[in-house]
Amino acid sequence: MPLRTHVVDYPPPQLAAQRRINAVLARAPRLRTDPWRVEAGQRLSLWLDAAAGRVTVPRLRKRGVTVEIVQTDDDQPVPLRILRPAGPPRAVILDIHGGGWVLGSAGLNDRLNAHLAHHGFCVVSVDYRLLSERRKVFIDCAIQDCLQAAYWTVTHVDQLGAADLFIAGESAGAHLAALTAVALRDQGLIDLVKGCVFSYGVFDLSGSESVRSAGPETLLFNGPTMQADLARLAPDRDEAGLRQADVSPLYADLTGLPPALFLAGEYDPLFEDSLLMATRWGQASEADLIRAPETPHGFLHFGGPAARGARTAIRHWVDARLGDTK
């Protein structure tokens, strides 16, 4: 099945707004993954998560969205943050947050997930283990946590109130979401999943060509160290090992998977990951790729035209999978 590609055509005022966002990001510090920065960032992330929760939970409640925290039933329980809409949910969305596998949380994704809950979706967001060289937590731990969360969600859809399931992830979360979808297919559980949404994902841990060529002008990331930063996720593997399908979904068998929507900014050094993955997905199933010109990685969090347009596009795409074209 051919890949359907859609290129965003920003009107001049929206393009100017996007360029202003890029100018701010150009002056901002770049993400680095050396151990001391990761540990400091994770401590800050915990504080932000707690502080944000004190604000977002009451605000969500006022708008009819309730927040519930549960855990999977495993030897290594995985916390799940459930946002329930005011009425019966139209579908369940399993959300896997981004943050380079080392930062972020389900709670810090409340602002994005609230948009979905406000439109009638029950969102189950995964608090997978964040990677830490000091604590010897590497990529296999995050993958395992997301699989456990997916199995819990699949077996609790009746309690969640809807029979249809979508899997969504952004950045590192898109990487974990893709591996989760493949694992559900291998377990014979993919039929419940009506679609996958991957926002600016990482699909090749060995580093796609656009990652390898990223320079110091790269927005958000420290371009010259990106390939080495990816390699630190699985330090026991060489470059060939990083291309194995169990950690790099670009090299997985993608047959038998549901339709997928890919969103990518053309100023993102990971843009090629989305392009290659969407092309391969489209060879086996339905796939749509939305390309946003002059748009960086992580744009869903930065406001402006790209974020607004992406939220609307995701919602409309999910609506179409549910047969709701209103």
Order of alpha helices (4+ residues) and beta strands (2+ residues): beta-alpha-alpha-beta-beta-beta-alpha-beta-alpha-alpha-beta-alpha-beta-alpha-alpha-alpha-beta-alpha-beta-alpha
